[in-house]
Amino acid sequence: MPINDALGNLADALSFAFSMFWEILWALILGFALSAVVQAVVSKSEMTRLLPDDSPRSLAVASGLGAASSSCSYAAVALARSLFRKGADFTSAMAFEFASTNLVIELGIILAVLMGWQFTLAEFVGGPLMIVFLAVLFAVFLTPELVASARRQTEKGLLGVMEGHAEMDMSVSEGSLLQRIFSARGFTSISHYFVMDWLSIWRDIALGLLIAGAMAAWVPDSFWQDFFLTSHPTLATIWGPLIGPVVAVVSFVCSIGNVPLAAVLWNGGISFGGVVSFIFADLIVLPILNIYRKYYGLRMTAFLFVTFFTTMVAAGLVVDLVFDVLGLIPNERAAKVEEASITLNYKSFLNGIFLVVAAILVVRFFLTGGPAMVRMMNQPAEAGAAHHSPK
């Protein structure tokens, strides 16, 4: 390939990546800001006490706490392990982990911006379904011996990623909700959660945008149409949820960083349920499977992979069938994947406003000891837990 063609292809990929970034920038800032507010007023200290078993009540509480404790995939996995080590039920800890990455504000916002409100609705329908399926599988196949073996492995204290960030509790509990949010300590806590969430996930977002940009620029539509069996609608409905998690596993992209790639796959022809299962598969990408191995051992890692994969496929299939019956699947594949262009429109206006919001939070972060806490983000949970309350 001539060097000019190679440079042109690279420029096209970067242009697509930047375009998607500009499209979702305001939504990313809004999502992380709302997530930071929730984390600032919801304490982690009571979570273990609230998850004593795998009853429907505990699973519902775990799902709510997970959605409130919005995390990147790595931090969610680390926090779920921490809850389990402190006595929480294993099934409830895994339900918490699922909700912490798949039932969160920022994911829904980005899905709506890039792909449409139907995908946001699918997230909040499919996420609880996935947790129900997981609970059933665990009730049938998870043995006390396997749980005991996993608990022994966790006591070894092997490190994964984002240990300190997952454990830090900077929530404010005094006063009414509004007093907690608008107090000096609340503002500081919000700024710290906002910046540290960004630091924990920016690599996934950047990688997801670059991979999506490369695929949008370099992979022809005909390849995706053949790969996703678009000429066989019935087979495509089944194939999409099956292959979606596989693509996620090998792409290494997790958390909301996989949404830009999901947009490319949707435009390329993957089924609606395939998009759902792909997005939900952030908890079985290869780096996280390796963390499970350290946390729980090989047997439990294999068990988690099989059960997680099964629930993701099942949730994708059910959502596809239900949304099809209700006429909620978009007729056009028009996810926002286009070459870069910045114009003075509502999108640029929103980006400007939320960049100012981000700047205010970042300044507050630096003025209140934030950098010192960042240095603890990848330290063991016990070390990170020593820093609870910013001033």
C-alpha positions in Angstrom: 0.0 0.0 0.0 1.5 3.4 -1.0 2.4 5.6 2.0 -0.1 8.3 0.9 -3.0 5.7 0.9 -1.9 4.4 4.3 -1.8 7.9 5.8 -5.2 8.6 4.2 -6.7 5.5 5.8 -5.2 6.5 9.2 -6.6 10.0 8.9 -10.0 8.5 8.1 -9.9 6.3 11.1 -8.9 9.1 13.4 -11.5 11.4 11.9 -14.3 8.9 12.7 -12.9 8.4 16.2 -12.8 12.2 16.8 -16.3 12.6 15.4 -17.8 10.1 17.8 -15.8 11.6 20.7 -17.2 15.1 19.9 -20.7 13.6 19.6 -20.6 12.1 23.1 -18.4 14.5 25.0 -21.1 16.5 26.7 -22.9 13.2 27.5 -19.8 11.7 29.0 -19.3 14.7 31.3 -23.0 14.8 32.3 -23.0 11.0 33.0 -19.8 11.1 35.1 -21.0 14.2 37.0 -24.4 12.6 37.8 -22.6 9.4 38.8 -20.2 11.4 41.0 -23.2 13.0 42.8 -24.8 9.6 43.5 -21.5 8.2 44.8 -21.0 11.2 47.0 -24.3 10.6 48.9 -24.4 6.8 48.9 -22.1 5.2 51.5 -20.3 1.9 50.7 -19.9 1.1 54.4 -23.3 -0.5 54.7 -23.2 -2.5 51.5 -21.9 -5.7 53.0 -24.5 -5.7 55.7 -27.2 -5.3 53.1 -26.1 -8.3 51.0 -26.3 -11.3 53.4 -27.8 -13.9 51.1 -29.1 -14.5 47.5 -32.8 -13.8 48.3 -34.8 -11.7 45.9 -34.6 -8.8 48.3 -30.8 -8.9 48.6 -30.5 -9.2 44.8 -32.7 -6.2 44.3 -30.7 -4.2 46.9 -27.4 -5.4 45.2 -28.7 -4.1 41.9 -29.7 -0.8 43.3 -26.5 -0.3 45.1 -24.5 -1.3 42.0 -26.4 1.2 39.8 -25.7 3.9 42.4 -22.1 2.9 42.8 -21.4 3.4 39.1 -17.9 2.1 38.3 -15.6 1.2 35.4 -15.5 -2.6 34.9 -12.2 -3.0 36.8 -13.3 -1.0 39.8 -16.7 -2.9 39.9 -14.9 -6.2 39.8 -12.5 -5.1 42.6 -15.4 -3.8 44.8 -17.4 -7.0 44.3 -14.5 -9.0 45.5 -14.1 -6.7 48.5 -17.7 -7.1 49.4 -17.4 -10.9 49.2 -14.2 -10.9 51.3 -16.1 -8.9 54.0 -18.9 -11.4 54.2 -21.4 -10.5 51.4 -23.1 -13.4 49.6 -21.3 -14.3 46.4 -24.4 -14.2 44.2 -25.4 -10.8 45.5 -21.8 -9.6 45.0 -21.9 -10.6 41.4 -25.3 -9.0 40.9 -23.8 -5.8 42.3 -20.9 -6.1 39.9 -23.3 -6.5 36.9 -25.4 -3.5 37.9 -22.4 -1.4 38.6 -21.4 -1.5 35.0 -24.6 -2.2 33.1 -27.3 -0.3 34.9 -25.6 3.1 35.1 -26.5 6.6 34.1 -23.6 7.3 31.8 -24.0 4.1 29.8 -27.7 5.0 29.1 -26.9 8.6 28.1 -24.2 7.5 25.7 -26.4 4.9 24.1 -29.1 7.4 23.6 -26.8 9.9 22.0 -24.9 7.6 19.6 -27.6 4.9 18.9 -31.0 6.0 20.0 -33.3 5.8 23.0 -34.4 2.3 22.2 -30.9 1.0 23.1 -31.1 2.9 26.4 -34.4 1.2 27.2 -32.9 -2.1 26.2 -30.1 -1.5 28.7 -32.5 -1.0 31.6 -34.7 -3.9 30.5 -31.9 -6.3 29.7 -29.8 -5.5 32.8 -32.3 -6.7 35.4 -33.1 -9.7 33.1 -29.5 -10.7 33.1 -29.3 -10.5 36.9 -32.4 -12.7 37.2 -30.9 -15.3 34.8 -27.6 -15.1 36.7 -29.4 -15.8 40.0 -31.2 -18.8 38.6 -28.0 -20.3 37.1 -26.1 -19.7 40.4 -28.9 -21.3 42.4 -28.8 -24.4 40.2 -25.1 -24.8 39.5 -23.1 -22.9 42.1 -21.9 -25.3 44.8 -20.9 -24.4 48.4 -17.5 -26.1 47.7 -16.8 -23.8 44.8 -17.8 -20.7 46.8 -15.5 -21.9 49.7 -12.7 -22.5 47.3 -13.2 -19.0 45.9 -13.2 -17.5 49.3 -9.9 -19.2 50.2 -8.4 -17.7 47.0 -9.6 -14.2 47.9 -7.9 -14.4 51.3 -4.6 -14.5 49.5 -5.1 -10.9 48.6 -3.8 -11.0 45.0 -4.1 -7.7 43.3 -6.2 -6.9 40.3 -6.7 -3.3 38.9 -8.2 -0.2 40.6 -8.2 -1.8 44.1 -7.9 1.5 46.0 -10.4 3.3 43.8 -12.9 0.6 44.3 -12.6 0.7 48.1 -12.4 4.4 48.7 -15.5 5.8 50.4 -15.8 9.6 50.2 -19.6 9.8 50.7 -21.2 12.4 52.9 -23.9 11.2 55.2 -24.8 14.2 57.4 -27.8 16.4 56.5 -30.5 16.2 53.9 -29.8 15.1 50.3 -29.5 18.7 49.1 -27.3 19.7 52.0 -24.9 16.8 51.3 -24.7 17.7 47.6 -24.1 21.4 48.1 -21.9 21.3 51.2 -18.2 22.0 50.8 -17.4 18.3 51.6 -20.1 17.2 49.2 -18.7 19.4 46.4 -15.2 18.1 47.1 -16.4 14.5 47.1 -18.2 15.0 43.8 -15.1 16.5 42.2 -12.9 13.6 43.5 -15.3 10.9 42.2 -15.7 12.7 38.9 -12.0 13.0 38.2 -11.1 9.5 39.4 -13.9 7.9 37.4 -12.5 9.7 34.3 -8.9 8.5 35.1 -10.1 4.9 35.6 -11.9 4.7 32.3 -10.3 7.1 29.8 -8.1 4.3 28.3 -11.2 2.2 27.6 -13.0 5.2 26.0 -9.9 6.1 23.9 -9.4 2.5 22.8 -13.0 2.0 22.0 -13.1 5.1 19.9 -9.9 4.2 18.0 -11.1 0.6 17.4 -14.5 1.9 16.3 -12.9 4.5 14.1 -10.6 2.0 12.4 -13.5 -0.5 11.8 -15.7 2.3 10.4 -13.0 3.5 8.1 -11.4 0.2 7.0 -13.9 -2.6 7.2 -16.4 -2.6 4.3 -20.1 -3.0 5.0 -20.2 -6.1 2.9 -18.0 -7.9 5.5 -20.2 -7.0 8.4 -23.3 -8.0 6.5 -21.9 -11.4 5.7 -20.5 -11.9 9.2 -23.8 -11.0 10.9 -25.8 -13.1 8.4 -28.0 -10.2 7.5 -29.4 -12.1 4.5 -30.9 -14.6 6.9 -33.1 -12.6 9.3 -34.0 -15.5 11.6 -30.5 -16.8 11.8 -29.2 -13.3 12.4 -31.5 -12.8 15.4 -30.0 -15.9 17.0 -26.4 -15.4 15.8 -26.2 -11.7 17.0 -26.5 -12.4 20.7 -24.2 -15.4 20.4 -21.4 -13.6 18.6 -21.7 -10.2 20.3 -20.0 -11.3 23.5 -17.3 -13.1 21.5 -16.5 -9.9 19.7 -16.4 -8.1 23.1 -14.1 -10.7 24.6 -11.4 -10.3 21.9 -11.8 -6.6 21.5 -10.4 -5.9 25.1 -12.7 -2.9 25.4 -14.9 -2.7 28.5 -17.2 -0.3 30.3 -18.8 2.5 28.2 -15.8 2.4 25.9 -17.5 -0.4 23.9 -20.5 1.8 22.9 -18.7 3.4 19.9 -17.8 -0.1 18.7 -21.4 -1.2 19.3 -22.5 1.7 17.0 -20.2 0.5 14.2 -21.5 -3.1 14.6 -25.1 -2.0 14.6 -24.6 0.0 11.4 -22.8 -3.0 10.0 -25.7 -5.4 10.5 -25.6 -7.1 13.9 -29.0 -7.7 15.4 -30.6 -5.6 18.1 -30.1 -8.3 20.6 -26.5 -8.7 19.4 -25.8 -5.1 20.4 -27.3 -5.7 23.8 -25.3 -8.8 24.5 -22.1 -7.1 23.2 -22.5 -4.2 25.5 -23.2 -6.4 28.5 -20.1 -8.5 27.8 -17.8 -5.9 29.4 -17.3 -8.2 32.4 -15.8 -11.1 30.5 -13.2 -9.4 28.4 -9.8 -11.1 28.6 -8.1 -8.8 31.1 -11.0 -9.1 33.5 -11.0 -12.9 33.1 -7.4 -12.8 34.2 -8.4 -10.8 37.3 -11.1 -13.3 38.1 -8.4 -16.0 38.0 -6.3 -14.1 40.6 -9.3 -13.3 42.8 -11.2 -16.6 42.8 -9.1 -19.3 41.1 -9.4 -21.1 37.8 -12.5 -23.2 38.6 -14.5 -20.2 39.6 -13.2 -18.2 36.6 -14.4 -20.9 34.3 -17.8 -21.0 36.1 -18.2 -17.2 35.9 -17.3 -17.1 32.2 -19.8 -19.8 31.3 -22.6 -18.4 33.4 -21.9 -14.8 32.5 -21.8 -15.6 28.8 -25.0 -17.6 29.0 -26.9 -14.7 30.8 -25.6 -12.2 28.3 -26.8 -14.3 25.3 -30.1 -15.0 27.0 -30.7 -11.4 27.8 -29.9 -10.3 24.3 -32.2 -12.9 22.8 -35.1 -12.0 25.1 -34.7 -8.3 24.6 -34.6 -8.7 20.8 -37.8 -10.9 20.8 -39.7 -8.6 23.1 -38.7 -5.4 21.4 -39.5 -6.9 18.0 -43.0 -7.8 19.1 -43.5 -4.3 20.6 -42.1 -2.6 17.4 -39.3 -1.0 19.3 -36.4 -2.1 17.2 -35.2 0.9 15.0 -36.0 0.4 11.3 -32.9 2.3 10.2 -29.3 1.6 11.2 -28.3 5.2 11.7 -25.9 5.2 14.7 -23.8 8.4 14.6 -20.6 7.2 13.0 -19.3 9.9 10.6 -16.2 11.8 9.7 -15.1 14.7 11.9 -16.8 18.0 11.5 -17.3 20.7 14.2 -20.0 23.2 13.5 -21.8 25.8 15.7 -24.9 23.8 16.7 -26.6 22.5 19.9 -23.9 19.8 20.2 -21.1 22.3 20.3 -23.1 24.5 22.7 -23.6 21.6 25.1 -20.0 20.6 24.8 -18.9 24.1 25.8 -21.2 24.2 28.8 -20.2 20.8 30.1 -16.5 21.5 29.5 -16.9 24.5 31.9 -18.6 22.1 34.4 -15.7 19.7 34.0 -13.1 22.4 34.5 -14.8 23.6 37.7 -14.7 20.0 39.1 -11.1 19.5 38.1 -10.0 22.7 39.7 -11.8 21.7 42.9 -10.1 18.3 42.7 -6.6 19.8 42.5 -7.3 22.3 45.3 -8.5 19.6 47.8 -5.8 17.0 47.7 -7.1 15.0 44.8 -3.7 14.1 43.2 -2.6 12.4 46.5 -5.7 10.2 46.3 -5.1 9.3 42.7 -1.7 7.9 43.6 -3.6 5.4 45.8 -6.0 4.2 43.1 -4.1 1.1 42.1 -2.8 0.3 45.6 -4.4 -2.5 47.7 -7.9 -1.9 48.9 -6.7 -1.6 52.5 -4.3 1.2 51.7 -6.8 3.0 49.6 -9.4 2.7 52.3 -7.2 4.8 54.7 -8.4 7.9 52.8 -12.1 8.2 53.2 -13.2 11.8 53.6 -11.8 14.7 51.6 -12.0 18.0 53.3 
